[in-house]
Amino acid sequence: MPLIEVSLLAGRSPELKQKLIEKLTEATVEALGSKPESISVILRDVQPHDWAKGGITLGERKKSQSGG
């Protein structure tokens, strides 16, 4: 019973998320031989102010790049 967890920056459409879920499921079936119905996928939307790289949140990084 594989569980796949993916953290993404918030803002992607439900259609893109569905496509990702389908592709992750297909890849897991191919790689592990799991049955599709046994595979769980959790997508976590993370706001830019909750995600940091190099000690700076992505929200702050975007503001500094746009001059705001």
Backbone as CSV, one residue per row, in Angstrom:
resi,resn,N_x,N_y,N_z,CA_x,CA_y,CA_z,C_x,C_y,C_z
1,MET,0.833,-1.184,0.000,0.000,0.000,0.000,0.875,1.244,0.000
2,PRO,1.426,1.579,-1.150,2.265,2.772,-1.219,1.491,4.048,-0.917
3,LEU,2.161,4.943,-0.216,1.633,6.283,0.043,2.640,7.272,-0.506
4,ILE,2.186,8.130,-1.414,3.044,9.135,-2.026,2.576,10.492,-1.536
5,GLU,3.491,11.275,-0.955,3.163,12.622,-0.491,3.995,13.622,-1.279
6,VAL,3.328,14.647,-1.808,4.000,15.662,-2.610,3.610,17.038,-2.075
7,SER,4.613,17.846,-1.805,4.366,19.237,-1.406,4.587,20.116,-2.627
8,LEU,3.620,20.995,-2.882,3.662,21.887,-4.035,3.374,23.303,-3.587
9,LEU,3.958,24.260,-4.283,3.532,25.634,-4.037,2.082,25.763,-4.456
10,ALA,1.299,26.416,-3.655,-0.123,26.585,-3.930,-0.333,27.337,-5.240
11,GLY,-1.438,27.025,-5.908,-1.800,27.783,-7.090,-2.014,26.943,-8.340
12,ARG,-1.720,25.665,-8.282,-1.936,24.834,-9.462,-3.405,24.447,-9.576
13,SER,-3.842,24.276,-10.794,-5.252,23.966,-11.048,-5.570,22.527,-10.640
14,PRO,-6.851,22.261,-10.349,-7.258,20.889,-10.054,-6.934,19.933,-11.206
15,GLU,-6.989,20.420,-12.437,-6.690,19.570,-13.591,-5.221,19.145,-13.606
16,LEU,-4.323,20.076,-13.296,-2.900,19.728,-13.234,-2.621,18.758,-12.094
17,LYS,-3.271,18.971,-10.980,-3.085,18.070,-9.841,-3.591,16.668,-10.175
18,GLN,-4.722,16.579,-10.863,-5.257,15.281,-11.255,-4.296,14.563,-12.192
19,LYS,-3.706,15.306,-13.128,-2.740,14.715,-14.053,-1.527,14.184,-13.296
20,LEU,-1.045,14.947,-12.312,0.086,14.505,-11.498,-0.269,13.220,-10.745
21,ILE,-1.437,13.191,-10.145,-1.884,11.998,-9.407,-1.914,10.781,-10.322
22,GLU,-2.455,10.956,-11.527,-2.526,9.846,-12.473,-1.135,9.350,-12.860
23,LYS,-0.213,10.280,-13.137,1.139,9.899,-13.552,1.906,9.233,-12.410
24,LEU,1.750,9.744,-11.191,2.405,9.118,-10.043,1.877,7.703,-9.819
25,THR,0.579,7.547,-9.968,-0.032,6.224,-9.806,0.482,5.267,-10.876
26,GLU,0.499,5.714,-12.128,0.996,4.879,-13.221,2.447,4.471,-12.987
27,ALA,3.278,5.414,-12.574,4.690,5.120,-12.339,4.872,4.115,-11.208
28,THR,4.051,4.218,-10.186,4.154,3.303,-9.050,3.696,1.903,-9.439
29,VAL,2.643,1.820,-10.241,2.203,0.517,-10.755,3.334,-0.125,-11.553
30,GLU,3.958,0.667,-12.429,5.035,0.150,-13.272,6.262,-0.248,-12.457
31,ALA,6.656,0.590,-11.521,7.887,0.350,-10.764,7.745,-0.742,-9.713
32,LEU,6.598,-0.767,-9.028,6.440,-1.679,-7.897,5.489,-2.834,-8.151
33,GLY,4.726,-2.731,-9.235,3.739,-3.773,-9.498,2.520,-3.679,-8.598
34,SER,2.329,-2.527,-7.985,1.177,-2.329,-7.098,-0.106,-2.220,-7.915
35,LYS,-1.204,-2.531,-7.283,-2.501,-2.315,-7.913,-2.862,-0.840,-7.740
36,PRO,-3.407,-0.213,-8.772,-3.735,1.217,-8.663,-4.587,1.554,-7.447
37,GLU,-5.544,0.682,-7.118,-6.439,0.975,-5.996,-5.743,0.894,-4.637
38,SER,-4.521,0.362,-4.608,-3.786,0.290,-3.340,-2.873,1.501,-3.128
39,ILE,-2.801,2.375,-4.122,-1.878,3.511,-4.068,-2.610,4.765,-3.597
40,SER,-2.085,5.390,-2.571,-2.638,6.653,-2.074,-1.688,7.787,-2.434
41,VAL,-2.257,8.922,-2.810,-1.469,10.113,-3.135,-2.038,11.277,-2.335
42,ILE,-1.158,11.990,-1.650,-1.549,13.186,-0.911,-0.780,14.362,-1.501
43,LEU,-1.511,15.375,-1.940,-0.888,16.604,-2.415,-1.101,17.673,-1.354
44,ARG,-0.029,18.322,-0.990,-0.099,19.384,0.022,0.241,20.715,-0.635
45,ASP,-0.716,21.616,-0.625,-0.467,22.968,-1.118,0.209,23.765,-0.014
46,VAL,1.330,24.359,-0.349,2.082,25.151,0.611,2.125,26.587,0.106
47,GLN,1.768,27.510,0.971,1.801,28.921,0.611,3.251,29.401,0.539
48,PRO,3.560,30.352,-0.353,4.935,30.840,-0.489,5.544,31.357,0.815
49,HIS,4.715,31.896,1.715,5.260,32.395,2.982,5.580,31.267,3.963
50,ASP,5.192,30.028,3.621,5.481,28.872,4.465,6.588,27.984,3.899
51,TRP,7.215,28.409,2.803,8.246,27.617,2.140,9.474,28.507,1.993
52,ALA,10.595,28.059,2.487,11.811,28.873,2.426,12.948,28.096,1.790
53,LYS,13.813,28.816,1.115,15.066,28.279,0.573,16.160,29.269,0.959
54,GLY,17.233,28.755,1.510,18.337,29.624,1.884,17.975,30.647,2.942
55,GLY,16.998,30.312,3.788,16.621,31.198,4.881,15.661,32.312,4.498
56,ILE,15.183,32.305,3.245,14.256,33.337,2.779,13.010,32.656,2.230
57,THR,11.842,33.118,2.678,10.623,32.503,2.167,10.480,32.809,0.680
58,LEU,9.792,31.929,-0.009,9.578,32.141,-1.435,8.714,33.366,-1.685
59,GLY,7.830,33.686,-0.755,7.029,34.898,-0.865,7.906,36.139,-0.814
60,GLU,8.851,36.181,0.121,9.767,37.316,0.221,10.687,37.379,-0.997
61,ARG,11.136,36.254,-1.452,12.007,36.193,-2.625,11.289,36.758,-3.845
62,LYS,10.024,36.391,-4.013,9.244,36.873,-5.158,9.052,38.395,-5.062
63,LYS,8.782,38.879,-3.828,8.612,40.328,-3.637,9.881,41.087,-4.005
64,SER,11.035,40.571,-3.573,12.292,41.266,-3.850,12.642,41.233,-5.338
65,GLN,12.233,40.164,-6.024,12.515,40.069,-7.460,11.612,40.983,-8.277
66,SER,10.401,41.241,-7.756,9.469,42.097,-8.492,9.614,43.566,-8.089
67,GLY,10.499,43.841,-7.162,10.726,45.217,-6.729,9.720,45.703,-5.712
68,GLY,8.916,44.789,-5.163,7.874,45.198,-4.228,8.213,44.800,-2.898
